[in-house]
């Protein structure tokens, strides 16, 4: 009986991986410059969407040391979930971009595809530098409610995920009221930098 249950999990994991590869938004055959162009385009679209649904985010990002924008496609197949994506971190002082990747996986009940975008905002240059150079791993569940209205100032709608680091998580329907980044790792994309 256990062997019978293990097979669907393996098939589900392989299916999730295949779907992720097909929906990651970047073709394996695309040149590095084409991939960088697609990521920059995604950043522009994501920020435009964020500023539309939450105008106060523009000032929050402009006053920050830097920010990072990621596009993530997640797949839930019965008991397994997997997600992958790409993004770019931007230093507001120097104007430098660093291209990055993200990957996550977990166990949970669900079925479907979830496409979302995340915008990290770094209050300090040290926080941004650490994120870019050392990567970051959200190993514990960061599930917090966004601030409502303008009571939170420019960062209203953002979720604090670490000291000095805020996250705006967007879905197709707008600003997410919760952000779940459990088991997600962010790191430099050596092929694009």
KEDOKE-44809 format. One record per residue (C-alpha): residue number from 1; residue in one letter; chain; x, y negated, z negated. Coordinates in Angstrom, 1 decimal. Example, Ala and Ser with C-alpha at 12.3 -4.5 7.8 and 13.67 -1.06 7.14 Angstrom:
2
+-------+------+-------+--------+--------+--------+
! romar ! zafi ! lovex !     xx !     yy !     zz !
+-------+------+-------+--------+--------+--------+
!     1 !    A !     A !   12.3 !    4.5 !   -7.8 !
!     2 !    S !     A !   13.7 !    1.1 !   -7.1 !
+-------+------+-------+--------+--------+--------+
END
This chain:
193
+-------+------+-------+--------+--------+--------+
! romar ! zafi ! lovex !     xx !     yy !     zz !
+-------+------+-------+--------+--------+--------+
!     1 !    X !     A !    0.0 !    0.0 !    0.0 !
!     2 !    X !     A !    2.8 !   -2.5 !   -0.8 !
!     3 !    X !     A !    4.4 !   -1.9 !    2.6 !
!     4 !    X !     A !    1.1 !   -2.7 !    4.2 !
!     5 !    X !     A !    0.9 !   -6.0 !    2.4 !
!     6 !    X !     A !    4.5 !   -6.9 !    3.1 !
!     7 !    X !     A !    4.0 !   -6.7 !    6.9 !
!     8 !    X !     A !    1.4 !   -9.5 !    7.1 !
!     9 !    X !     A !    3.7 !  -11.7 !    5.0 !
!    10 !    X !     A !    6.6 !  -11.1 !    7.4 !
!    11 !    X !     A !    4.4 !  -11.7 !   10.4 !
!    12 !    X !     A !    3.0 !  -14.9 !    8.8 !
!    13 !    X !     A !    6.5 !  -16.2 !    8.0 !
!    14 !    X !     A !    7.6 !  -15.5 !   11.6 !
!    15 !    X !     A !    4.5 !  -17.2 !   13.0 !
!    16 !    X !     A !    5.0 !  -20.2 !   10.8 !
!    17 !    X !     A !    8.6 !  -20.6 !   11.9 !
!    18 !    X !     A !    7.6 !  -20.2 !   15.6 !
!    19 !    X !     A !    4.8 !  -22.8 !   15.2 !
!    20 !    X !     A !    7.1 !  -25.2 !   13.4 !
!    21 !    X !     A !    9.7 !  -25.0 !   16.1 !
!    22 !    X !     A !    7.1 !  -25.7 !   18.7 !
!    23 !    X !     A !    5.6 !  -28.7 !   16.8 !
!    24 !    X !     A !    8.7 !  -30.3 !   15.4 !
!    25 !    X !     A !    8.4 !  -33.0 !   18.0 !
!    26 !    X !     A !   11.9 !  -32.5 !   19.2 !
!    27 !    X !     A !   12.9 !  -30.1 !   21.9 !
!    28 !    X !     A !   15.9 !  -27.9 !   21.5 !
!    29 !    X !     A !   16.9 !  -28.8 !   25.0 !
!    30 !    X !     A !   16.7 !  -32.6 !   24.5 !
!    31 !    X !     A !   19.9 !  -34.5 !   24.5 !
!    32 !    X !     A !   21.1 !  -36.1 !   21.2 !
!    33 !    X !     A !   20.3 !  -39.5 !   22.6 !
!    34 !    X !     A !   16.8 !  -38.4 !   23.6 !
!    35 !    X !     A !   16.2 !  -37.0 !   20.1 !
!    36 !    X !     A !   17.5 !  -40.2 !   18.5 !
!    37 !    X !     A !   15.1 !  -42.2 !   20.8 !
!    38 !    X !     A !   12.2 !  -40.0 !   19.7 !
!    39 !    X !     A !   13.0 !  -40.4 !   16.1 !
!    40 !    X !     A !   13.2 !  -44.2 !   16.5 !
!    41 !    X !     A !    9.9 !  -44.3 !   18.3 !
!    42 !    X !     A !    8.3 !  -42.2 !   15.4 !
!    43 !    X !     A !    9.7 !  -44.7 !   12.9 !
!    44 !    X !     A !    8.3 !  -47.6 !   14.8 !
!    45 !    X !     A !    4.8 !  -45.9 !   15.0 !
!    46 !    X !     A !    4.9 !  -44.8 !   11.4 !
!    47 !    X !     A !    5.8 !  -48.3 !   10.1 !
!    48 !    X !     A !    3.1 !  -49.9 !   12.3 !
!    49 !    X !     A !    0.5 !  -47.4 !   10.9 !
!    50 !    X !     A !    1.7 !  -48.0 !    7.3 !
!    51 !    X !     A !    1.5 !  -51.8 !    7.7 !
!    52 !    X !     A !   -2.0 !  -51.5 !    9.2 !
!    53 !    X !     A !   -3.4 !  -49.4 !    6.4 !
!    54 !    X !     A !   -1.4 !  -51.1 !    3.7 !
!    55 !    X !     A !   -0.1 !  -54.6 !    4.6 !
!    56 !    X !     A !    1.7 !  -55.0 !    1.3 !
!    57 !    X !     A !    4.2 !  -52.3 !    2.3 !
!    58 !    X !     A !    5.9 !  -54.6 !    4.8 !
!    59 !    X !     A !    7.2 !  -56.9 !    2.0 !
!    60 !    X !     A !    8.1 !  -54.0 !   -0.2 !
!    61 !    X !     A !   10.2 !  -52.5 !    2.5 !
!    62 !    X !     A !   11.8 !  -55.8 !    3.6 !
!    63 !    X !     A !   12.9 !  -56.6 !    0.0 !
!    64 !    X !     A !   14.3 !  -53.1 !   -0.6 !
!    65 !    X !     A !   17.9 !  -52.0 !   -0.1 !
!    66 !    X !     A !   16.7 !  -49.6 !    2.6 !
!    67 !    X !     A !   14.1 !  -47.1 !    3.6 !
!    68 !    X !     A !   13.8 !  -43.7 !    5.3 !
!    69 !    X !     A !   11.0 !  -42.6 !    7.6 !
!    70 !    X !     A !   10.2 !  -38.9 !    8.2 !
!    71 !    X !     A !    7.7 !  -37.0 !   10.3 !
!    72 !    X !     A !    6.8 !  -33.6 !    9.0 !
!    73 !    X !     A !    4.7 !  -30.8 !   10.4 !
!    74 !    X !     A !    3.5 !  -28.2 !    7.8 !
!    75 !    X !     A !    2.0 !  -24.8 !    8.4 !
!    76 !    X !     A !    0.0 !  -22.9 !    5.9 !
!    77 !    X !     A !   -0.6 !  -19.2 !    6.7 !
!    78 !    X !     A !   -2.4 !  -17.3 !    4.0 !
!    79 !    X !     A !    0.1 !  -17.1 !    1.1 !
!    80 !    X !     A !    3.1 !  -18.8 !    2.8 !
!    81 !    X !     A !    3.7 !  -22.4 !    3.7 !
!    82 !    X !     A !    6.6 !  -23.9 !    5.7 !
!    83 !    X !     A !    7.4 !  -27.4 !    7.0 !
!    84 !    X !     A !   10.1 !  -29.1 !    8.9 !
!    85 !    X !     A !   10.8 !  -32.5 !   10.3 !
!    86 !    X !     A !   13.2 !  -35.2 !   11.1 !
!    87 !    X !     A !   13.7 !  -38.8 !   10.2 !
!    88 !    X !     A !   16.0 !  -41.7 !    9.9 !
!    89 !    X !     A !   17.3 !  -43.7 !    6.9 !
!    90 !    X !     A !   17.9 !  -47.4 !    7.4 !
!    91 !    X !     A !   20.2 !  -49.7 !    5.4 !
!    92 !    X !     A !   18.5 !  -53.2 !    5.3 !
!    93 !    X !     A !   21.8 !  -54.9 !    4.6 !
!    94 !    X !     A !   24.0 !  -53.4 !    7.3 !
!    95 !    X !     A !   21.3 !  -52.4 !    9.8 !
!    96 !    X !     A !   22.8 !  -48.9 !   10.0 !
!    97 !    X !     A !   20.7 !  -45.9 !   10.8 !
!    98 !    X !     A !   21.4 !  -42.4 !    9.7 !
!    99 !    X !     A !   19.5 !  -39.5 !   11.2 !
!   100 !    X !     A !   18.2 !  -36.8 !    8.9 !
!   101 !    X !     A !   16.3 !  -33.6 !    8.7 !
!   102 !    X !     A !   13.9 !  -32.1 !    6.2 !
!   103 !    X !     A !   12.7 !  -28.6 !    5.5 !
!   104 !    X !     A !   10.4 !  -27.1 !    2.9 !
!   105 !    X !     A !    8.7 !  -23.9 !    2.0 !
!   106 !    X !     A !    6.5 !  -22.5 !   -0.6 !
!   107 !    X !     A !    3.8 !  -20.1 !   -1.7 !
!   108 !    X !     A !    0.2 !  -21.0 !   -1.9 !
!   109 !    X !     A !   -3.2 !  -20.2 !   -0.5 !
!   110 !    X !     A !   -4.2 !  -22.0 !    2.7 !
!   111 !    X !     A !   -4.6 !  -21.9 !    6.4 !
!   112 !    X !     A !   -3.9 !  -24.7 !    8.9 !
!   113 !    X !     A !   -1.5 !  -27.3 !   10.2 !
!   114 !    X !     A !   -0.8 !  -30.5 !    8.4 !
!   115 !    X !     A !    1.0 !  -33.4 !   10.1 !
!   116 !    X !     A !    2.1 !  -36.2 !    7.9 !
!   117 !    X !     A !    4.6 !  -39.0 !    7.7 !
!   118 !    X !     A !    6.6 !  -40.2 !    4.7 !
!   119 !    X !     A !    8.3 !  -43.5 !    4.1 !
!   120 !    X !     A !   10.8 !  -43.6 !    1.2 !
!   121 !    X !     A !   11.7 !  -47.1 !   -0.1 !
!   122 !    X !     A !   15.0 !  -47.5 !   -2.0 !
!   123 !    X !     A !   15.3 !  -50.3 !   -4.6 !
!   124 !    X !     A !   19.1 !  -50.0 !   -4.8 !
!   125 !    X !     A !   21.9 !  -49.6 !   -2.4 !
!   126 !    X !     A !   23.3 !  -46.8 !   -4.6 !
!   127 !    X !     A !   20.0 !  -44.9 !   -4.4 !
!   128 !    X !     A !   20.0 !  -45.1 !   -0.6 !
!   129 !    X !     A !   23.7 !  -44.2 !   -0.4 !
!   130 !    X !     A !   23.1 !  -41.1 !   -2.6 !
!   131 !    X !     A !   20.1 !  -40.0 !   -0.6 !
!   132 !    X !     A !   22.0 !  -40.3 !    2.7 !
!   133 !    X !     A !   25.4 !  -38.9 !    1.6 !
!   134 !    X !     A !   24.3 !  -36.2 !   -0.8 !
!   135 !    X !     A !   20.8 !  -35.4 !    0.5 !
!   136 !    X !     A !   17.9 !  -35.0 !   -1.9 !
!   137 !    X !     A !   15.9 !  -32.0 !   -3.0 !
!   138 !    X !     A !   12.5 !  -32.2 !   -4.5 !
!   139 !    X !     A !   12.4 !  -29.0 !   -6.4 !
!   140 !    X !     A !    9.7 !  -29.9 !   -8.8 !
!   141 !    X !     A !    6.2 !  -30.9 !   -7.7 !
!   142 !    X !     A !    5.9 !  -34.6 !   -7.3 !
!   143 !    X !     A !    2.2 !  -35.0 !   -7.3 !
!   144 !    X !     A !    1.1 !  -38.4 !   -8.5 !
!   145 !    X !     A !   -1.8 !  -40.7 !   -7.8 !
!   146 !    X !     A !   -1.2 !  -43.9 !   -5.8 !
!   147 !    X !     A !   -1.9 !  -47.2 !   -7.4 !
!   148 !    X !     A !   -5.3 !  -48.6 !   -6.5 !
!   149 !    X !     A !   -5.9 !  -52.1 !   -5.2 !
!   150 !    X !     A !   -3.3 !  -54.9 !   -5.6 !
!   151 !    X !     A !   -2.8 !  -54.3 !   -9.3 !
!   152 !    X !     A !    0.6 !  -52.6 !   -8.5 !
!   153 !    X !     A !    1.9 !  -55.6 !   -6.5 !
!   154 !    X !     A !    3.7 !  -55.0 !   -3.2 !
!   155 !    X !     A !    4.3 !  -51.4 !   -4.1 !
!   156 !    X !     A !    0.6 !  -50.6 !   -4.6 !
!   157 !    X !     A !   -0.1 !  -47.4 !   -2.7 !
!   158 !    X !     A !    3.4 !  -46.1 !   -3.1 !
!   159 !    X !     A !    4.2 !  -43.2 !   -5.4 !
!   160 !    X !     A !    7.4 !  -43.2 !   -7.6 !
!   161 !    X !     A !    9.2 !  -40.0 !   -6.8 !
!   162 !    X !     A !   12.5 !  -40.8 !   -8.6 !
!   163 !    X !     A !   13.9 !  -43.8 !  -10.5 !
!   164 !    X !     A !   14.1 !  -46.7 !   -7.9 !
!   165 !    X !     A !   12.5 !  -44.6 !   -5.1 !
!   166 !    X !     A !    9.0 !  -45.0 !   -3.9 !
!   167 !    X !     A !    7.1 !  -42.9 !   -1.3 !
!   168 !    X !     A !    4.3 !  -43.8 !    1.0 !
!   169 !    X !     A !    2.8 !  -40.7 !    2.5 !
!   170 !    X !     A !    0.6 !  -41.1 !    5.5 !
!   171 !    X !     A !   -1.8 !  -38.7 !    7.2 !
!   172 !    X !     A !   -3.9 !  -39.1 !   10.3 !
!   173 !    X !     A !   -6.6 !  -40.7 !    8.1 !
!   174 !    X !     A !   -4.4 !  -43.3 !    6.5 !
!   175 !    X !     A !   -2.5 !  -43.6 !    3.2 !
!   176 !    X !     A !   -2.5 !  -40.4 !    1.2 !
!   177 !    X !     A !   -3.6 !  -40.8 !   -2.4 !
!   178 !    X !     A !   -1.3 !  -38.0 !   -3.5 !
!   179 !    X !     A !    2.1 !  -36.9 !   -2.3 !
!   180 !    X !     A !    3.3 !  -33.3 !   -2.6 !
!   181 !    X !     A !    7.0 !  -32.9 !   -1.9 !
!   182 !    X !     A !    7.6 !  -29.7 !   -3.8 !
!   183 !    X !     A !   10.5 !  -27.6 !   -2.4 !
!   184 !    X !     A !   11.5 !  -30.2 !    0.2 !
!   185 !    X !     A !   15.1 !  -30.8 !    1.0 !
!   186 !    X !     A !   16.4 !  -33.9 !    2.9 !
!   187 !    X !     A !   19.8 !  -34.0 !    4.5 !
!   188 !    X !     A !   21.9 !  -35.6 !    7.2 !
!   189 !    X !     A !   21.5 !  -34.3 !   10.8 !
!   190 !    X !     A !   25.1 !  -33.7 !   11.8 !
!   191 !    X !     A !   24.1 !  -33.3 !   15.4 !
!   192 !    X !     A !   22.7 !  -36.8 !   15.7 !
!   193 !    X !     A !   25.1 !  -38.9 !   13.7 !
+-------+------+-------+--------+--------+--------+
END
